[in-house]
C-alpha cells in the first residue's frame, strides 16, 4: 500500500503544467549529450551528479518522454523508498507500524516534491532506505551468531561467516552507489555507524565496510574538491532553515521518547529498535551540515532529504504505539466488536492526515511551487523579443535556455562563443569582454535575462562589459519579472 500511494501521488500532476525548474533543465540538457560529452563535462563541473546524468542519458535513449521521462525515475524511487520504509517499520515494530511509516513517507510534502523533480535526491532516498535494510539484516545476522554460536570456530571459510560477509558486502555496495549518486549520502553512512555502535555487535564490520566505501569514493572526492566553486552560491542557513530543522527534530525526538517510555502499553523491545535506527538518520546528516556552516556553508535541505526516512519510521511506530494504547484503554471498559473499531480509527486518522496535507500537495503540482520556471521565462522572452534581437545573460548562466532552445532560436546570443555541449561546460563558453562590447554595440535591440537573486556575479569582467554597453548605448524599454528571472528589453535611444 505505501508504494501504491507513493506512485499515485508521484504521477498526480507529474507534468506540473509543463513547467521546468532550472536544475531540472540542466539534467535534461546534459542527459541528451553523448556519453563522451558527459564525461568531458564531468572533468570540469558537476562530477557529483555524474552517475545520475548517465542514468538519465540511458532513460532518454530508451524513451524520449519529455518531462515525464525526466521525472519518472524519481517517482519510482520514492515508491521504492515508501515500500522499504514500510518493510523496515514492519520488521522493527510490527505490521501496523510499517504501514503507518510507509504511508507517512509517501505523504510527506518534501518527498512529494522531489518525487516530481528530475534530480538525484529521490534516488538517494531509495538507495539509503534499502541500504538501511541491508544494514539491519547484517546487524541481525551478527546478533544471532553471537547468541547462538559463541563456540563456533571463527573461520572466514565458514558458511555463517560467509553469509555475514556477504550481507556487509551488499550493504557496502548499495551505500557506495548512493554516495556516487550524491556525495552527501556519506553522512547517512555516518548515521549508520551510530546505529551499529548501539547494536554492540556491528561496529567493527561497519567500520571496515565504511572504510572500503570511503576509499572507493576518494577519486570522486579529489575531483569534486577542484569544483568546489559550484557550491559557492550556498549561503549560511536562514532562520527559517534552523526553525524547520528544529521542529522536525523535536517531532522525531518526541516520537522516540514515546517509544522508549514504555508507558503506553505493549512491549518495548521491537519498537525500541526504531529510535536506534531512525534518530541518527533524522538528526545527524542535517545536524552535521548545519554545524559546519560557520566554516563552510553547505546546508541545503534537499541534500539530506533521506533524513525523512528516519522521521517516517519514528512517526509510524509512535502512531502504532499510541493506537495500541487507545485500544487497550477502550477494551478495559468493555469488549470491542471484532476488528471494526481499529479499522475505523485508522481510516479516520488517515483521512484527517490526507486532508491536512492536501493543500500543500496541490501547491507542489503548480509552477509557482518552484523558485523558477525555465518554460515561463522562455515564453516571456519570446513575447518581448523580436527576430534578430540581441540576447545577453547576466550572469552568464544559461539554465533558462538549456531545455527550451526554441524560445531563443530567433535571437542572437551576443556573448556566446561555444554551446554548452561543444565547450564541455554546463552553460557554454563566452567571448572575451572586448569582443562582447563590439558585438553588443552593433545591436539595435537587446533582450537581457538577469537572475534576480541566488547566483554569484560573473568574475571575468564579461558582466561588467555587458552592463557598461547597455547603460551607455541603450535605453530601457520594458522589464518583466518571471519567477527568479528579470527580462529587460533595451533599444537605441528613441527606438523603443
GINORGI-V335371 format. One record per backbone hydrogen bond with DSSP energy under -1.0 kcal/mol. CO is the residue of the C=O (numbers start at 1). NH is the residue of the N-H. E is the energy in kcal/mol with one decimal. If there is no record, write none. Layout:
BEGIN
co: {CO & CO}
nh: {NH & NH}
e: {E & E}
END
This chain:
BEGIN
co: {1 & 2 & 3 & 4 & 5 & 6 & 7 & 8 & 11 & 13 & 16 & 20 & 21 & 22 & 23 & 24 & 25 & 26 & 27 & 30 & 34 & 35 & 36 & 37 & 38 & 39 & 41 & 41 & 46 & 47 & 49 & 50 & 51 & 52 & 53 & 54 & 55 & 56 & 57 & 58 & 59 & 63 & 65 & 66 & 67 & 68 & 71 & 72 & 73 & 74 & 75 & 76 & 77 & 78 & 79 & 80 & 81 & 82 & 83 & 84 & 85 & 86 & 87 & 88 & 89 & 90 & 94 & 95 & 96 & 97 & 98 & 99 & 100 & 101 & 102 & 103 & 104 & 108 & 109 & 110 & 111 & 113 & 117 & 120 & 121 & 122 & 123 & 124 & 125 & 126 & 127 & 128 & 129 & 130 & 131 & 132 & 133 & 134 & 135 & 136 & 137 & 138 & 139 & 140 & 141 & 142 & 143 & 144 & 145 & 149 & 153 & 155 & 158 & 159 & 160 & 161 & 162 & 163 & 164 & 165 & 166 & 167 & 168 & 169 & 170 & 171 & 172 & 173 & 174 & 175 & 176 & 177 & 178 & 182 & 183 & 184 & 185 & 185 & 186 & 187 & 188 & 189 & 190 & 191 & 192 & 193 & 194 & 195 & 202 & 203 & 204 & 205 & 206 & 207 & 208 & 209 & 210 & 211 & 212 & 213 & 217 & 218 & 219 & 220 & 221 & 224 & 227 & 228 & 229 & 231 & 238 & 239 & 240 & 241 & 242 & 243 & 244 & 245 & 246 & 247 & 248 & 249 & 250 & 251 & 252 & 253 & 254 & 255 & 256 & 257 & 268 & 270 & 271 & 273 & 274 & 275 & 278 & 279 & 280 & 283 & 284 & 285 & 286 & 287 & 288 & 292 & 292 & 300 & 301 & 302 & 304 & 305 & 306 & 307 & 308 & 309 & 310 & 311 & 312 & 313 & 314 & 315 & 316 & 317 & 318 & 319 & 320 & 321 & 322 & 323 & 324 & 325 & 326 & 327 & 328 & 336 & 337 & 339 & 340 & 341 & 342 & 343 & 344 & 345 & 346 & 347 & 348 & 349 & 350 & 351 & 352 & 353 & 354 & 357 & 358 & 359 & 360 & 362 & 363 & 366 & 367 & 373 & 374 & 375 & 376 & 377 & 378 & 379 & 380 & 381 & 386 & 389 & 390 & 391 & 392 & 394 & 395 & 398 & 398 & 404 & 405 & 408 & 410 & 412 & 412 & 415 & 418 & 419 & 420 & 420 & 429 & 429 & 432 & 433 & 434 & 435 & 436 & 437 & 440 & 444 & 445 & 446 & 447 & 448 & 449 & 450 & 461 & 462 & 463 & 464 & 465 & 466 & 467 & 468 & 469 & 470 & 475 & 478 & 480 & 482 & 484 & 485 & 486 & 487 & 488 & 489 & 489 & 490 & 491 & 492}
nh: {5 & 6 & 7 & 8 & 9 & 10 & 11 & 12 & 14 & 16 & 19 & 374 & 25 & 26 & 27 & 28 & 29 & 30 & 31 & 33 & 38 & 39 & 40 & 41 & 42 & 43 & 44 & 45 & 49 & 50 & 53 & 54 & 55 & 56 & 57 & 58 & 59 & 60 & 61 & 62 & 63 & 65 & 68 & 70 & 71 & 72 & 75 & 76 & 77 & 78 & 79 & 80 & 81 & 82 & 83 & 84 & 85 & 86 & 87 & 88 & 89 & 90 & 91 & 92 & 93 & 94 & 98 & 99 & 100 & 101 & 102 & 103 & 104 & 105 & 106 & 107 & 108 & 112 & 113 & 114 & 115 & 116 & 119 & 124 & 125 & 126 & 127 & 128 & 129 & 130 & 131 & 132 & 133 & 134 & 135 & 136 & 137 & 138 & 139 & 140 & 141 & 142 & 143 & 144 & 145 & 146 & 147 & 148 & 149 & 152 & 155 & 158 & 162 & 163 & 164 & 165 & 166 & 167 & 168 & 169 & 170 & 171 & 172 & 173 & 174 & 175 & 176 & 177 & 178 & 179 & 180 & 181 & 182 & 185 & 186 & 187 & 188 & 189 & 190 & 191 & 192 & 193 & 194 & 195 & 196 & 197 & 198 & 199 & 206 & 207 & 208 & 209 & 210 & 211 & 212 & 213 & 214 & 215 & 216 & 217 & 221 & 222 & 223 & 224 & 225 & 227 & 230 & 231 & 232 & 234 & 242 & 243 & 244 & 245 & 246 & 247 & 248 & 249 & 250 & 251 & 252 & 253 & 254 & 255 & 256 & 257 & 258 & 259 & 260 & 261 & 272 & 273 & 274 & 277 & 278 & 279 & 282 & 283 & 284 & 287 & 288 & 289 & 290 & 291 & 292 & 295 & 296 & 303 & 304 & 305 & 307 & 308 & 309 & 311 & 312 & 313 & 314 & 315 & 316 & 317 & 318 & 319 & 320 & 321 & 322 & 323 & 324 & 325 & 326 & 327 & 328 & 329 & 330 & 331 & 332 & 338 & 340 & 343 & 344 & 345 & 346 & 347 & 348 & 349 & 350 & 351 & 352 & 353 & 354 & 355 & 356 & 357 & 358 & 361 & 362 & 363 & 364 & 365 & 366 & 369 & 370 & 377 & 378 & 379 & 380 & 381 & 382 & 383 & 384 & 385 & 389 & 412 & 447 & 414 & 449 & 451 & 397 & 401 & 402 & 407 & 408 & 411 & 388 & 391 & 414 & 431 & 429 & 423 & 424 & 425 & 417 & 418 & 436 & 437 & 438 & 439 & 440 & 441 & 443 & 492 & 390 & 490 & 392 & 488 & 394 & 486 & 465 & 466 & 467 & 468 & 469 & 470 & 471 & 472 & 473 & 474 & 491 & 489 & 487 & 485 & 452 & 482 & 450 & 480 & 448 & 477 & 478 & 446 & 475 & 495}
e: {-2.7 & -2.5 & -2.4 & -2.5 & -2.4 & -2.3 & -2.4 & -1.2 & -1.4 & -1.4 & -1.8 & -2.8 & -2.0 & -1.7 & -1.9 & -2.8 & -2.4 & -2.7 & -2.5 & -1.8 & -2.3 & -2.4 & -2.0 & -2.1 & -2.4 & -1.1 & -2.1 & -2.8 & -1.6 & -1.5 & -2.2 & -2.2 & -2.1 & -2.6 & -2.2 & -1.9 & -2.0 & -2.5 & -1.6 & -1.5 & -2.4 & -1.7 & -1.1 & -2.1 & -1.8 & -1.7 & -2.0 & -2.5 & -2.1 & -2.3 & -2.0 & -2.3 & -2.2 & -2.8 & -2.3 & -2.4 & -2.8 & -2.3 & -2.1 & -2.5 & -2.8 & -2.2 & -2.4 & -2.2 & -2.8 & -1.5 & -2.1 & -2.3 & -2.6 & -2.6 & -2.6 & -2.3 & -2.6 & -2.2 & -2.1 & -2.0 & -1.2 & -2.3 & -2.3 & -2.0 & -1.3 & -1.5 & -2.1 & -2.0 & -1.7 & -2.0 & -2.5 & -2.9 & -2.4 & -2.2 & -2.2 & -2.2 & -1.8 & -2.0 & -2.3 & -2.5 & -2.3 & -2.5 & -2.7 & -2.6 & -2.2 & -2.0 & -2.2 & -2.5 & -2.1 & -2.1 & -2.2 & -2.9 & -2.0 & -1.5 & -2.1 & -1.6 & -2.7 & -2.6 & -2.4 & -2.7 & -2.7 & -1.9 & -2.4 & -2.6 & -2.4 & -2.4 & -2.7 & -2.3 & -2.2 & -2.4 & -2.3 & -2.1 & -2.3 & -2.3 & -2.0 & -2.2 & -2.0 & -2.0 & -1.9 & -1.4 & -1.1 & -1.2 & -1.5 & -1.9 & -2.2 & -1.3 & -1.2 & -1.6 & -2.7 & -2.3 & -2.3 & -1.3 & -2.3 & -2.8 & -2.2 & -2.5 & -3.4 & -2.1 & -1.9 & -2.4 & -2.7 & -2.6 & -2.2 & -1.4 & -2.6 & -2.5 & -2.2 & -2.9 & -1.7 & -1.2 & -2.1 & -1.7 & -1.5 & -1.5 & -1.9 & -2.6 & -2.7 & -2.4 & -2.2 & -2.6 & -2.5 & -2.5 & -2.4 & -2.3 & -2.3 & -2.8 & -2.5 & -2.3 & -2.3 & -2.7 & -2.0 & -2.2 & -2.1 & -1.5 & -2.1 & -1.3 & -1.7 & -1.4 & -3.6 & -1.9 & -2.2 & -2.9 & -2.0 & -2.1 & -3.2 & -1.8 & -2.4 & -2.4 & -1.7 & -1.3 & -2.8 & -1.8 & -1.1 & -1.3 & -2.0 & -2.4 & -1.6 & -1.6 & -2.6 & -2.2 & -2.3 & -2.6 & -2.8 & -2.3 & -2.3 & -2.6 & -2.0 & -2.4 & -2.7 & -2.5 & -2.3 & -2.0 & -2.3 & -2.7 & -2.3 & -2.1 & -2.3 & -2.6 & -1.6 & -1.4 & -1.2 & -2.0 & -2.5 & -2.9 & -2.6 & -2.5 & -2.7 & -2.6 & -2.7 & -2.2 & -2.4 & -2.4 & -2.5 & -2.4 & -1.9 & -1.9 & -1.1 & -2.5 & -2.6 & -2.1 & -2.1 & -1.0 & -1.6 & -1.7 & -1.4 & -2.0 & -2.4 & -2.1 & -2.2 & -2.4 & -2.2 & -2.0 & -2.4 & -2.6 & -2.4 & -3.0 & -2.9 & -1.5 & -2.5 & -1.6 & -2.8 & -1.0 & -1.0 & -1.3 & -1.6 & -1.6 & -3.0 & -2.3 & -1.4 & -2.8 & -1.8 & -2.3 & -1.0 & -1.9 & -3.3 & -1.7 & -2.3 & -2.5 & -1.9 & -2.6 & -2.8 & -2.2 & -1.4 & -1.4 & -3.0 & -3.3 & -2.2 & -2.6 & -2.7 & -2.7 & -1.8 & -2.2 & -2.8 & -2.4 & -1.8 & -2.3 & -2.2 & -2.1 & -2.8 & -1.2 & -2.0 & -2.6 & -3.1 & -2.7 & -2.8 & -2.9 & -2.8 & -2.6 & -3.2 & -3.4 & -1.1 & -2.5 & -2.9 & -2.4}
END
